[in-house]
Amino acid sequence: MKFVDEATIDVVAGNGGNGCMSFRREKFIPFGGPNGGDGGRGGSVFAVGDRNLNTLVDFRYSRRHEARNGEHGRGSDQYGAAAEDIVLRMPMGTIITDVDTGQVIAELLVPDEKVMLAKGGDGGFGNLHFKSSTNRAPRQKTPGWPGEARKLKLELRVLADVGLLGMPNAGKSTLIAAISNARPKIADYPFTTLHPNLGVVRVAAEQSFVVADIPGLIEGAAEGAGLGHLFLRHLQRTHLLLHIVDFAPFDESVDPVAQAKAIVAELKKYDETLYDKPRWLVLNKLDMVPDDEREKRVKDFIKRFKWKGPVFQISALTREGCEPLIQAIYQHVSKLRNVVPEDPDPRFTSDNADAAQP
């Protein structure tokens, strides 16, 4: 399936039905009175987050979504029927923005939660609605209200706990295939990964986290080189970034330290907030380094890279060192998932809870 993370659509809610002006006409009933019903409500347009979707490709080819109008009111006290609503199912993590105002309408973060995109128009009043003791034969009626129409921009940011960052062919796809249920394309040429891949890592029973693999970055990505930084947005909701470094490049003239510094520079150019996220260094492809040289080369890399954070030495191909990395990631992510809100409800603080007890 083609991966699409941006789309622009038009949503149009239905208009309300018009009210009816009618009077009861029956034999032997000279003063039947008004009996014109109200119009029906127009259909609204809603969005719902769906866990089973991972792309906006459906909205790339279906750009206009229009709800039906409500029925008009009729005589004999008949009200018009309301039109059915339209529900658009979108991937979790979709940000919906009004193109004209630039206002963010919603972020789909809760599964199956309905968000209104365009409200249907209310139905008009029939003359039955205007009957009173002083106005027994009203000839007023009102038209239905028009439905809302909006031009919306959809932007998908995948929901993942951990994001993989690195140069092309650093082994990101091999790693996510080794530790999760994802099966990305793996080959010995650059830019094998053309769109983000998500994988669920099972640590133990009822213990798991989600990893996102994005296409590799190269120097100058902020200016559009390679695949640019189009997919870095998918790392903005992660709790942790893993900087994957190819520790044994095929070309001996390539310096892993220079490549790692280039990635950090591109990250900082793109977004300071993303640059400030917790980031761990993962030195990959150690199976291609002789055992007696590993320790020396690792120390030299850390010294030249001036790295002071956590360092993991792995081989994604042989799974060497992957299990300690998985356990450390889960311990880190599980703590962040249960963070107490910055401004908790004062009614449920411990002091007030103790005072409320008899």
KOLLOMI-978459 format. One record per residue: x, y, z of N, C-alpha, C, O in turn. Coordinates in steps of 0.02 Angstrom, whole numbers, padded with zeros to 5 digits, always signed. Layout:
N
XYZXYZXYZXYZ
...
This chain:
358
+00042-00060+00000+00000+00000+00000+00044+00062+00000+00094+00066+00036
+00025+00111-00040+00063+00173-00044+00057+00213+00021+00003+00221+00048
+00115+00237+00045+00114+00276+00107+00105+00350+00090+00144+00378+00052
+00053+00381+00117+00040+00452+00107+00029+00483+00176-00013+00459+00214
+00067+00535+00192+00060+00566+00257+00034+00637+00254+00033+00672+00305
+00012+00660+00196-00019+00726+00189-00074+00723+00137-00068+00688+00087
-00128+00759+00149-00183+00762+00101-00224+00824+00116-00226+00849+00173
-00258+00849+00065-00303+00907+00072-00371+00885+00047-00377+00859-00008
-00423+00897+00088-00490+00875+00069-00539+00932+00081-00525+00980+00118
-00597+00927+00049-00653+00972+00060-00710+00934+00093-00729+00880+00070
-00735+00961+00148-00792+00930+00182-00850+00980+00181-00841+01039+00196
-00908+00955+00163-00968+00998+00157-01024+00964+00195-01044+00908+00178
-01050+00997+00245-01107+00971+00282-01172+00986+00244-01174+01032+00203
-01224+00948+00258-01288+00958+00224-01326+01018+00250-01319+01036+00308
-01367+01047+00206-01410+01103+00227-01472+01076+00262-01494+01020+00249
-01500+01117+00306-01562+01098+00339-01621+01105+00292-01621+01148+00248
-01672+01064+00301-01731+01068+00259-01773+01129+00276-01771+01154+00332
-01811+01153+00227-01854+01212+00238-01917+01192+00277-01941+01136+00272
-01941+01240+00316-02006+01231+00349-02063+01237+00300-02056+01267+00247
-02120+01209+00318-02178+01207+00273-02234+01251+00301-02247+01251+00361
-02267+01287+00256-02327+01324+00276-02387+01287+00248-02396+01284+00187
-02429+01261+00291-02486+01221+00270-02541+01228+00322-02529+01240+00381
-02605+01218+00298-02662+01220+00343-02704+01157+00334-02707+01129+00280
-02734+01136+00388-02775+01076+00386-02839+01090+00349-02876+01137+00367
-02854+01051+00297-02914+01060+00258-02953+00994+00257-02935+00948+00222
-03007+00991+00297-03048+00931+00298-03122+00951+00299-03140+01004+00323
-03162+00906+00273-03234+00918+00272-03262+00922+00342-03244+00883+00386
-03305+00970+00352-03338+00982+00416-03291+01010+00469-03310+01014+00528
-03229+01029+00449-03183+01061+00497-03163+01128+00466-03113+01133+00431
-03202+01179+00479-03190+01244+00445-03127+01279+00469-03096+01317+00432
-03107+01267+00531-03047+01300+00557-02996+01247+00578-02985+01234+00638
-02963+01218+00528-02916+01163+00543-02852+01187+00576-02822+01151+00616
-02831+01247+00560-02770+01273+00590-02707+01253+00552-02710+01213+00506
-02651+01280+00572-02588+01266+00538-02563+01196+00553-02570+01171+00609
-02532+01164+00503-02503+01098+00514-02440+01088+00473-02424+01031+00454
-02403+01140+00459-02340+01135+00422-02283+01116+00468-02271+01149+00518
-02248+01062+00450-02194+01037+00493-02127+01071+00481-02117+01107+00432
-02080+01059+00528-02012+01087+00522-01970+01044+00474-01985+00986+00461
-01918+01076+00449-01871+01040+00406-01822+00998+00446-01812+01011+00506
-01793+00949+00414-01746+00905+00447-01675+00933+00448-01658+00976+00408
-01635+00909+00495-01566+00932+00502-01522+00902+00447-01531+00844+00428
-01476+00942+00422-01428+00916+00372-01376+00872+00403-01362+00877+00463
-01346+00829+00363-01296+00783+00389-01231+00819+00406-01211+00866+00372
-01198+00797+00460-01133+00825+00480-01077+00779+00457-01089+00722+00438
-01016+00804+00459-00957+00765+00440-00913+00757+00502-00893+00806+00533
-00897+00695+00519-00856+00679+00577-00792+00643+00555-00789+00613+00501
-00741+00646+00598-00680+00608+00589-00671+00562+00648-00687+00580+00705
-00644+00502+00636-00633+00452+00688-00564+00421+00678-00546+00404+00622
-00526+00414+00732-00461+00382+00729-00468+00306+00727-00504+00277+00767
-00433+00275+00679-00438+00202+00670-00368+00172+00678-00322+00191+00642
-00361+00124+00724-00296+00091+00736-00273+00050+00676-00213+00039+00668
-00319+00028+00634-00302-00017+00579-00278+00019+00516-00259-00014+00468
-00277+00085+00517-00254+00123+00460-00186+00153+00475-00172+00171+00532
-00143+00158+00425-00077+00187+00435-00056+00233+00378+00003+00250+00372
-00104+00254+00337-00088+00299+00282-00150+00340+00264-00207+00319+00278
-00140+00398+00233-00194+00442+00211-00207+00434+00136-00235+00479+00105
-00188+00377+00108-00193+00369+00036-00265+00373+00012-00277+00395-00045
-00313+00352+00052-00383+00355+00031-00406+00427+00018-00448+00439-00026
-00378+00474+00056-00399+00543+00048-00359+00579-00006-00375+00636-00024
-00307+00547-00032-00271+00576-00089-00314+00572-00152-00309+00615-00196
-00354+00520-00158-00394+00509-00218-00468+00525-00208-00505+00530-00257
-00489+00533-00147-00559+00552-00133-00557+00616-00093-00551+00615-00031
-00562+00672-00127-00548+00736-00095-00611+00773-00071-00605+00816-00027
-00669+00758-00097-00728+00794-00076-00777+00746-00041-00793+00693-00067
-00799+00767+00017-00845+00727+00057-00904+00771+00076-00897+00818+00115
-00962+00755+00048-01020+00798+00054-01078+00759+00083-01097+00706+00058
-01106+00785+00138-01164+00753+00169-01228+00775+00135-01230+00826+00100
-01281+00737+00144-01345+00752+00113-01382+00807+00152-01369+00820+00210
-01428+00839+00116-01470+00891+00148-01528+00858+00186-01548+00802+00170
-01553+00894+00235-01612+00870+00271-01675+00878+00228-01677+00920+00183
-01725+00837+00241-01787+00841+00203-01827+00903+00224-01822+00927+00280
-01867+00928+00177-01911+00984+00191-01971+00960+00233-01991+00902+00229
-01998+01007+00272-02059+00991+00309-02118+00984+00263-02117+01010+00207
-02170+00950+00285-02230+00940+00245-02291+00955+00287-02286+00966+00347
-02350+00955+00253-02412+00966+00289-02431+00906+00331-02395+00856+00333
-02487+00911+00364-02512+00858+00408-02463+00844+00465-02455+00787+00485
-02431+00897+00490-02386+00892+00547-02326+00846+00534-02300+00815+00580
-02305+00842+00471-02249+00798+00455-02183+00837+00454-02174+00885+00416
-02139+00816+00498-02073+00847+00501-02026+00812+00450-02033+00752+00438
-01979+00850+00423-01931+00821+00376-01881+00777+00412-01862+00790+00469
-01859+00724+00378-01811+00678+00408-01741+00709+00408-01723+00745+00362
-01703+00695+00461-01634+00718+00465-01590+00674+00420-01603+00614+00413
-01540+00705+00390-01494+00667+00346-01443+00629+00387-01428+00648+00444
-01416+00576+00358-01365+00536+00393-01298+00573+00394-01280+00610+00348
-01262+00563+00449-01195+00594+00454-01144+00552+00416-01154+00493+00403
-01089+00585+00397-01033+00551+00365-00977+00544+00416-00960+00593+00450
-00948+00485+00421-00893+00473+00467-00831+00453+00426-00832+00403+00390
-00778+00493+00430-00716+00481+00394-00667+00447+00442-00649+00476+00493
-00645+00388+00425-00598+00351+00467-00527+00368+00444-00509+00361+00386
-00486+00391+00492-00418+00413+00478-00368+00377+00524-00388+00351+00576
-00304+00375+00505-00255+00343+00548-00246+00380+00614-00256+00441+00618
-00228+00343+00666-00213+00374+00730-00152+00420+00722-00103+00403+00688
-00156+00479+00753-00101+00527+00748-00111+00579+00694-00067+00620+00682
-00169+00579+00660-00183+00628+00608-00199+00696+00639-00239+00701+00686
-00168+00748+00612-00182+00817+00633-00225+00849+00579-00206+00849+00520
-00282+00876+00599-00330+00906+00552-00328+00982+00561-00342+01007+00615
-00312+01018+00507-00304+01091+00510-00349+01124+00459-00355+01100+00402
-00381+01179+00478-00421+01219+00431-00374+01259+00388-00335+01299+00413
-00377+01249+00322-00330+01282+00276-00340+01357+00276-00291+01394+00273
-00401+01382+00280-00415+01453+00275-00392+01492+00337-00366+01547+00331
-00402+01463+00396-00385+01499+00458-00320+01476+00488-00291+01511+00530
-00295+01418+00468-00235+01390+00498-00246+01360+00567-00197+01342+00601
-00308+01355+00590-00324+01329+00656-00324+01253+00656-00353+01222+00611
-00293+01224+00707-00294+01151+00714-00361+01131+00745-00377+01150+00801
-00399+01093+00707-00466+01073+00730-00461+01015+00779-00496+01014+00830
-00419+00967+00763-00415+00908+00807-00351+00869+00792-00322+00874+00738
-00331+00829+00842-00278+00779+00835-00308+00713+00857-00331+00706+00913
-00307+00665+00813-00339+00601+00827-00291+00557+00867-00249+00521+00838
-00297+00560+00933-00253+00523+00978-00290+00469+01016-00258+00424+01045
-00357+00472+01018-00397+00423+01054-00436+00381+01004-00473+00410+00964
-00429+00315+01005-00464+00273+00956-00540+00280+00961-00568+00284+01016
-00572+00283+00903-00645+00283+00897-00678+00344+00929-00739+00343+00942
-00641+00396+00942-00670+00458+00968-00692+00502+00910-00651+00518+00866
-00756+00523+00909-00782+00563+00854-00764+00636+00863-00770+00665+00917
-00743+00666+00807-00727+00738+00806-00767+00769+00749-00763+00746+00692
-00805+00822+00764-00845+00853+00712-00802+00899+00669-00767+00942+00694
-00805+00888+00603-00768+00930+00556-00812+00984+00525-00789+01040+00514
-00875+00967+00511-00922+01016+00482-00992+01000+00508-01015+00943+00502
-01024+01051+00536-01090+01041+00567-01145+01050+00515-01145+01098+00477
-01192+01004+00515-01249+01009+00470-01296+01065+00491-01302+01081+00551
-01329+01095+00442-01375+01151+00456-01439+01127+00490-01463+01073+00476
-01466+01168+00535-01529+01152+00568-01587+01162+00519-01583+01203+00473
-01641+01125+00531-01700+01132+00488-01739+01195+00503-01736+01222+00559
-01774+01220+00453-01816+01280+00462-01880+01264+00498-01900+01206+00503
-01914+01316+00522-01976+01307+00559-02035+01311+00511-02038+01355+00467
-02083+01265+00520-02147+01270+00484-02195+01316+00521-02181+01338+00577
-02252+01330+00488-02298+01378+00521-02331+01348+00583-02358+01386+00623
-02328+01281+00591-02352+01251+00653-02313+01278+00713-02339+01282+00769
-02250+01296+00701-02206+01319+00754-02224+01389+00778-02207+01408+00834
-02260+01427+00737-02275+01496+00754-02346+01505+00780-02368+01562+00792
-02383+01450+00790-02452+01455+00814-02454+01479+00886-02414+01456+00928
-02499+01524+00900-02507+01549+00969-02580+01569+00979-02620+01565+00932
-02597+01590+01038-02666+01610+01053-02686+01673+01016-02745+01685+01005
-02638+01714+00998-02652+01776+00962-02637+01771+00888-02656+01816+00849
-02604+01717+00867-02588+01708+00797-02608+01637+00777-02568+01591+00776
-02674+01631+00762-02702+01564+00751-02692+01539+00679-02699+01479+00666
-02677+01583+00635-02666+01562+00565-02601+01592+00540-02601+01634+00495
-02546+01572+00569-02481+01601+00549-02463+01580+00478-02473+01523+00457
-02435+01628+00443-02411+01614+00375-02335+01622+00371-02307+01632+00317
-02302+01617+00428-02229+01620+00428-02198+01550+00423-02226+01501+00447
-02142+01548+00391-02100+01488+00390-02028+01512+00379-02017+01568+00355
-01980+01471+00397-01910+01491+00389-01874+01439+00347-01889+01379+00350
-01825+01461+00308-01785+01412+00270-01736+01376+00316-01722+01398+00371
-01710+01321+00292-01659+01284+00330-01592+01321+00331-01577+01359+00285
-01553+01309+00383-01488+01340+00388-01437+01303+00345-01440+01242+00339
-01391+01339+00314-01341+01305+00273-01291+01267+00316-01277+01287+00373
-01264+01212+00290-01213+01174+00325-01145+01205+00316-01133+01244+00269
-01099+01188+00360-01031+01214+00356-00993+01181+00299-01005+01124+00282
-00947+01219+00270-00902+01194+00218-00832+01214+00235-00819+01273+00251
-00786+01167+00234-00716+01182+00253-00668+01147+00206-00681+01093+00179
-00611+01179+00198-00554+01148+00164-00504+01130+00218-00481+01173+00255
-00487+01066+00222-00447+01040+00277-00382+01010+00251-00379+00980+00198
-00330+01019+00291-00265+00987+00278-00256+00931+00329-00262+00942+00389
-00241+00872+00305-00229+00814+00348-00154+00800+00348-00122+00794+00296
-00126+00794+00408-00055+00779+00415-00048+00722+00465-00071+00727+00522
-00015+00669+00443-00007+00610+00486+00060+00611+00521+00112+00618+00489
+00059+00604+00587+00119+00594+00626+00109+00529+00665+00067+00525+00710
+00148+00480+00648+00136+00413+00677+00147+00415+00752+00187+00453+00778
+00109+00372+00786+00114+00366+00858+00161+00310+00876+00145+00251+00867
+00220+00327+00899+00270+00277+00918+00305+00300+00981+00310+00359+00996
+00331+00251+01019+00368+00266+01080+00441+00281+01066+00471+00323+01099
+00469+00247+01016+00540+00252+01001+00548+00265+00927+00514+00235+00885
+00595+00310+00909+00610+00324+00839+00682+00308+00823+00727+00320+00863
+00693+00279+00763+00760+00262+00740+00785+00316+00693+00750+00337+00647
+00846+00339+00705+00875+00395+00669+00944+00374+00644+00983+00344+00682
+00960+00391+00583+01027+00373+00559+01034+00382+00484+00986+00398+00449
+01095+00371+00460+01111+00376+00389+01079+00317+00352+01062+00266+00383
+01071+00323+00286+01050+00265+00247+01099+00207+00255+01160+00217+00259
+01073+00147+00258+01112+00086+00266+01148+00081+00334+01198+00046+00340
+01122+00116+00384+01151+00110+00451+01126+00047+00486+01154+00027+00537
+01074+00016+00459+01048-00045+00489+00984-00035+00528+00966-00076+00570
+00949+00020+00515+00887+00034+00552+00833-00017+00536+00800-00043+00581
+00824-00032+00472+00773-00081+00452+00790-00151+00478+00746-00189+00498
+00854-00168+00477+00875-00233+00503+00860-00238+00578+00840-00290+00603
+00871-00183+00614+00858-00183+00686+00784-00190+00701+00766-00229+00744
+00742-00152+00666+00670-00155+00682+00642-00224+00662+00594-00248+00692
+00672-00255+00610+00650-00322+00592+00673-00374+00643+00640-00425+00653
+00731-00362+00676+00758-00409+00724+00721-00407+00791+00715-00459+00824
+00696-00348+00810+00668-00343+00877+00592-00338+00878+00562-00342+00931
+00560-00330+00819+00487-00320+00818+00455-00365+00766+00488-00407+00735
+00390-00354+00756+00352-00393+00707+00352-00359+00639+00319-00384+00593
+00387-00304+00631+00389-00269+00566+00434-00307+00517+00483-00338+00537
+00415-00304+00453+00455-00336+00401+00468-00286+00345+00440-00292+00290
+00512-00238+00358+00527-00188+00306+00572-00217+00251+00601-00271+00259
+00577-00181+00197+00621-00201+00143+00693-00189+00164+00710-00135+00189
+00737-00238+00154+00807-00233+00174+00850-00251+00113+00841-00303+00083
+00897-00207+00097+00942-00219+00040+01008-00183+00052+01013-00142+00098
+01058-00198+00010+01125-00170+00020+01136-00107-00022+01191-00097-00049
+01084-00065-00028+01093-00002-00063+01057+00053-00024+01011+00038+00014
+01077+00116-00033+01048+00170+00007+00974+00181-00010+00950+00164-00064
+00939+00211+00039+00869+00230+00032+00824+00171+00014+00779+00176-00027
+00838+00114+00045+00793+00057+00038+00726+00072+00069+00674+00055+00042
+00727+00106+00127+00666+00126+00161+00641+00192+00131+00676+00242+00133
+00581+00190+00102+00553+00249+00069+00495+00279+00109+00472+00334+00092
+00472+00245+00160+00418+00273+00202+00425+00243+00272+00457+00191+00280
+00397+00276+00322+00404+00251+00391+00374+00182+00401+00323+00165+00371
+00407+00142+00442+00382+00076+00461+00372+00074+00537+00414+00100+00574
+00318+00043+00558+00304+00036+00629+00309-00037+00649+00287-00082+00613
+00340-00049+00707+00345-00117+00733+00332-00118+00807+00353-00074+00844
+00296-00170+00829+00280-00179+00900+00331-00228+00930+00338-00284+00906
+00366-00206+00982+00416-00247+01015+00384-00277+01078+00363-00241+01122
+00381-00344+01081+00353-00379+01138+00409-00394+01188+00454-00433+01173
+00406-00363+01246+00457-00374+01297+00438-00433+01341+00480-00476+01355
+00376-00434+01361+00349-00489+01403+00273-00486+01397+00246-00447+01358
+00239-00527+01437+00166-00525+01435+00141-00456+01456+00160-00431+01509
+00100-00426+01414+00071-00360+01426+00124-00306+01433+00112-00255+01465
+00182-00317+01404+00236-00267+01404+00262-00259+01333+00290-00306+01305
+00252-00201+01304+00273-00190+01236+00283-00115+01224+00261-00074+01264
+00315-00099+01169+00321-00029+01147+00325-00029+01071+00338-00081+01040
+00314+00030+01041+00311+00036+00969+00373+00074+00944+00391+00126+00972
+00404+00048+00891+00464+00078+00862+00446+00103+00792+00412+00069+00754
+00471+00162+00775+00460+00191+00708+00527+00197+00673+00575+00224+00700
+00530+00170+00612+00590+00174+00570+00574+00221+00512+00527+00209+00474
+00613+00275+00504+00602+00322+00450+00659+00318+00400+00712+00292+00416
+00648+00342+00339+00703+00342+00289+00764+00378+00315+00759+00426+00354
+00823+00354+00294+00886+00382+00318+00897+00454+00297+00874+00476+00245
+00934+00490+00339+00952+00559+00325+01023+00562+00298+01064+00519+00313
+01037+00614+00258+01105+00628+00237+01120+00701+00249+01074+00740+00262
+01181+00720+00245+01200+00790+00256+01167+00834+00203+01170+00819+00143
+01136+00888+00226+01100+00932+00181+01026+00915+00174+00992+00942+00131
+01002+00870+00218+00931+00850+00214+00885+00909+00227+00831+00913+00198
+00906+00956+00270+00864+01014+00285+00853+01057+00224+00804+01094+00220
+00900+01053+00175+00893+01091+00113+00861+01049+00058+00855+01072+00001
+00840+00988+00074+00806+00946+00025+00847+00891-00005+00824+00857-00050
+00909+00881+00018+00951+00828-00010+00923+00760+00009+00894+00751+00063
+00932+00711-00036+00905+00644-00023+00829+00646-00020+00797+00676-00063
+00801+00615+00030+00729+00619+00041+00711+00679+00085+00654+00687+00106
+00761+00722+00098+00748+00781+00139+00730+00763+00210+00748+00709+00234
+00695+00807+00244+00674+00794+00313+00598+00786+00317+00567+00801+00368
+00567+00762+00262+00495+00756+00259+00467+00709+00313+00411+00718+00336
+00507+00659+00332+00481+00608+00377+00502+00619+00450+00483+00580+00493
+00540+00672+00463+00560+00685+00533+00501+00702+00577+00504+00694+00638
+00446+00725+00547+00387+00741+00587+00361+00680+00624+00329+00686+00676
+00374+00621+00596+00348+00559+00627+00386+00541+00691+00366+00494+00725
+00439+00577+00706+00476+00565+00769+00456+00613+00823+00481+00608+00880
+00413+00661+00808+00398+00714+00856+00357+00691+00915+00356+00724+00967
+00322+00635+00909+00281+00610+00964+00315+00553+01002+00286+00525+01048
+00376+00538+00984+00412+00483+01018+00439+00507+01085+00448+00566+01097
+00451+00457+01130+00481+00472+01195+00557+00467+01193+00591+00495+01236
+00584+00432+01143+00655+00418+01142+00678+00410+01069+00642+00382+01028
+00738+00436+01054+00768+00428+00989+00830+00383+00995+00871+00392+01039
+00836+00335+00949+00895+00292+00946+00936+00314+00885+00914+00307+00828
+00995+00340+00898+01040+00362+00844+01081+00301+00822+01129+00283+00856
+01062+00271+00766+01096+00211+00741+01156+00232+00699+01149+00272+00653
+01215+00206+00715+01276+00224+00680+01305+00161+00648+01312+00109+00681
+01322+00165+00583+01356+00111+00549+01429+00112+00571+01469+00153+00547
+01446+00066+00616+01512+00067+00647+01565+00033+00603+01625+00037+00617
+01543-00001+00549+01590-00034+00505+01570-00023+00433+01548-00069+00399
+01576+00039+00407+01556+00053+00338+01599+00015+00288+01657+00001+00301
+01568+00000+00230+01605-00036+00178+01663+00006+00151+01718-00020+00138
+01651+00071+00143+01703+00116+00118+01746+00138+00177+01722+00171+00222
+01809+00119+00177+01853+00134+00233+01867+00209+00239+01888+00232+00292
+01856+00247+00186+01867+00320+00189+01811+00357+00225+01818+00416+00241
+01755+00322+00237+01698+00353+00272+01711+00352+00347+01728+00301+00375
+01703+00410+00378+01715+00417+00450+01648+00414+00486+01606+00459+00477
+01635+00363+00527+01571+00359+00564+01558+00419+00608+01500+00439+00617
+01610+00449+00636+01601+00507+00679+01574+00566+00639+01529+00601+00661
+01601+00577+00580+01578+00632+00537+01505+00621+00517+01466+00668+00514
+01487+00558+00502+01418+00544+00485+01371+00557+00544+01317+00585+00536
+01392+00536+00604+01350+00546+00663+01341+00620+00677+01286+00641+00695
+01394+00660+00670+01389+00732+00681+01343+00765+00630+01306+00811+00646
+01344+00740+00568+01301+00767+00516+01228+00756+00532+01186+00799+00521
+01212+00696+00559+01143+00681+00577+01119+00727+00632+01064+00753+00629
+01160+00737+00683+01142+00781+00739+01131+00853+00714+01086+00887+00737
+01174+00875+00667+01167+00943+00641+01101+00951+00602+01067+01002+00609
+01083+00901+00563+01020+00905+00525+00960+00903+00573+00910+00937+00561
+00965+00865+00626+00911+00862+00675+00900+00930+00708+00844+00952+00718
+00955+00964+00724+00950+01030+00755+00922+01082+00708+00885+01126+00729
+00940+01077+00644+00914+01124+00594+00838+01116+00587+00802+01165+00578
+00815+01054+00590+00744+01041+00578+00701+01066+00636+00652+01102+00625
+00717+01046+00697+00674+01062+00754+00714+01057+00818+00742+01005+00834
+00717+01113+00855+00753+01114+00919+00721+01067+00969+00756+01034+01008
+00655+01063+00969+00620+01018+01016+00638+00946+01003+00649+00907+01050
+00641+00927+00940+00661+00859+00923+00733+00846+00941+00751+00790+00961
+00775+00896+00933+00846+00890+00950+00855+00880+01025+00902+00846+01047
+00811+00910+01066+00817+00906+01138+00786+00842+01167+00791+00831+01228
+00755+00800+01127+00726+00738+01152+00781+00691+01178+00838+00696+01155
+00765+00647+01225+00815+00598+01247+00840+00557+01187+00800+00532+01147
+00906+00551+01182+00935+00517+01124+00990+00470+01148+01034+00490+01186
+00987+00408+01125+01037+00358+01143+01078+00341+01081+01053+00342+01025
+01141+00326+01092+01186+00307+01038+01189+00231+01032+01203+00196+01081
+01176+00206+00972+01177+00134+00959+01228+00120+00904+01218+00140+00846
+01283+00088+00922+01335+00071+00874+01319+00002+00845+01322-00048+00879
+01303+00002+00780+01279-00059+00747+01334-00091+00704+01386-00060+00690
+01322-00153+00684+01367-00192+00641+01433-00209+00675+01486-00210+00642
+01431-00220+00740+01493-00238+00776+01516-00309+00758+01573-00326+00772
+01473-00349+00726+01495-00415+00705+01548-00412+00650+01583-00461+00637
+01555-00354+00619+01604-00345+00566+01670-00315+00592+01716-00303+00554
+01673-00304+00658+01733-00277+00689+01767-00333+00728+01733-00366+00768
+01831-00344+00720+01866-00397+00759+01858-00386+00834+01857-00329+00857
+01853-00440+00871+01842-00435+00943+01897-00397+00978+01883-00359+01025
+01960-00405+00957+02014-00372+00992+02018-00297+00977+02057-00262+01010
+01980-00273+00928+01982-00202+00910+01920-00164+00933+01918-00102+00930
+01869-00200+00957+01805-00167+00972+01812-00114+01026+01793-00056+01015
+01839-00133+01082+01842-00087+01139+01881-00024+01122+01860+00031+01139
+01937-00032+01087+01978+00026+01068+01941+00071+01021+01942+00132+01029
+01908+00043+00970+01873+00084+00921+01812+00118+00951+01795+00174+00931
+01778+00084+00997+01720+00115+01029+01742+00175+01072+01710+00227+01070
+01794+00166+01111+01818+00221+01152+01841+00280+01109+01828+00338+01126
+01874+00265+01053+01896+00318+01008+01837+00356+00978+01839+00417+00971
+01784+00318+00960+01724+00350+00930+01691+00396+00981+01675+00453+00965
+01682+00372+01043+01647+00412+01094+01688+00475+01110+01659+00528+01122
+01753+00468+01111+01796+00526+01127+01793+00578+01072+01787+00638+01086
+01796+00557+01009+01793+00605+00954+01724+00634+00944+01716+00691+00924
+01673+00593+00957+01604+00617+00950+01583+00660+01009+01532+00695+01006
+01621+00658+01064+01607+00696+01125+01538+00678+01152+01498+00722+01168
+01526+00613+01157+01461+00589+01179+01463+00571+01253+01509+00538+01276
+01411+00594+01290+01408+00581+01361+01345+00542+01382+01335+00529+01441
+01304+00525+01333+01242+00489+01349+01251+00414+01347+01307+00390+01342
+01196+00377+01352+01199+00303+01350+01225+00278+01282+01209+00307+01230
+01264+00226+01284+01293+00195+01224+01278+00121+01226+01286+00088+01277
+01254+00094+01168+01240+00022+01162+01278-00004+01101+01279+00027+01048
+01308-00062+01110+01345-00094+01056+01307-00156+01034+01297-00202+01074
+01285-00157+00972+01243-00212+00949+01263-00235+00879+01303-00203+00845
+01235-00291+00860+01236-00314+00791+01164-00335+00775+01141-00387+00797
+01130-00293+00736+01060-00308+00720+01053-00372+00680+01003-00406+00684
+01105-00388+00641+01102-00447+00599+01104-00511+00640+01066-00558+00627
+01148-00514+00691+01154-00574+00733+01116-00568+00799+01116-00614+00839
+01084-00510+00810+01047-00495+00871+01092-00490+00933+01067-00492+00989
+01155-00484+00924+01201-00476+00980+01190-00408+01013+01192-00356+00979
+01178-00407+01077+01167-00345+01114+01098-00316+01108+01084-00263+01136
+01053-00348+01071+00985-00320+01061+00941-00327+01124+00902-00283+01139
+00949-00383+01160+00906-00394+01218+00917-00342+01273+00868-00315+01300
+00980-00326+01292+00990-00272+01341+00962-00205+01317+00937-00166+01357
+00968-00192+01252+00941-00130+01225+00865-00128+01232+00836-00077+01251
+00831-00184+01216+00758-00187+01222+00736-00175+01294+00689-00137+01306
+00769-00208+01341+00750-00200+01411+00760-00128+01435+00718-00102+01471
+00815-00097+01415+00829-00028+01435+00777+00020+01405+00755+00066+01439
+00758+00008+01343+00708+00050+01311+00642+00045+01347+00609+00095+01361
+00621-00017+01363+00556-00025+01396+00555+00009+01464+00506+00040+01483
+00610+00002+01503+00613+00035+01568+00606+00110+01561+00573+00143+01601
+00638+00138+01510+00634+00211+01499+00565+00232+01477+00537+00281+01504
+00536+00196+01429+00471+00215+01401+00415+00206+01452+00370+00248+01456
+00417+00152+01491+00364+00139+01539+00360+00193+01592+00305+00207+01617
+00416+00222+01610+00415+00277+01659+00381+00339+01630+00343+00373+01665
+00394+00354+01566+00366+00414+01535+00292+00406+01521+00255+00456+01519
+00269+00345+01512+00197+00335+01499+00155+00352+01559+00097+00371+01552
+00183+00345+01619+00145+00355+01681+00163+00421+01716+00157+00426+01777
+00184+00470+01676+00202+00535+01705+00140+00570+01731+00089+00571+01696
+00143+00598+01791+00087+00635+01819+00080+00702+01783+00131+00734+01771
+00020+00724+01764+00012+00788+01731+00041+00845+01771+00043+00843+01833
+00064+00897+01735+00096+00954+01769+00047+00991+01814+00067+01018+01866
-00017+00993+01795-00067+01029+01834-00122+00981+01853-00176+00981+01823
-00111+00939+01904-00162+00889+01922-00224+00922+01952-00222+00979+01976
-00279+00886+01949-00342+00911+01977-00334+00915+02052-00319+00865+02084
-00344+00975+02082-00335+00982+02155-00383+00941+02196-00370+00928+02255
-00439+00919+02166-00487+00880+02205-00459+00811+02222-00483+00779+02269
-00410+00788+02183-00385+00720+02192-00314+00718+02219-00281+00666+02215
-00289+00773+02245-00224+00772+02276-00227+00735+02342-00281+00727+02371
-00170+00712+02367-00170+00671+02427-00194+00709+02488-00228+00680+02531
-00176+00774+02494-00198+00812+02552-00273+00818+02556-00304+00806+02608
-00304+00837+02499-00376+00845+02499-00412+00778+02507-00466+00774+02537
-00383+00725+02480-00414+00659+02486-00416+00637+02559-00465+00607+02582
-00361+00651+02596-00359+00633+02667-00410+00674+02707-00443+00649+02752
-00415+00739+02688-00461+00783+02725-00534+00764+02713-00577+00775+02755
-00548+00735+02654-00617+00717+02638-00640+00654+02674-00701+00642+02679
-00593+00614+02699-00614+00554+02734-00642+00570+02802-00615+00614+02836
-00694+00536+02824-00724+00548+02890-00679+00525+02946-00696+00533+03004
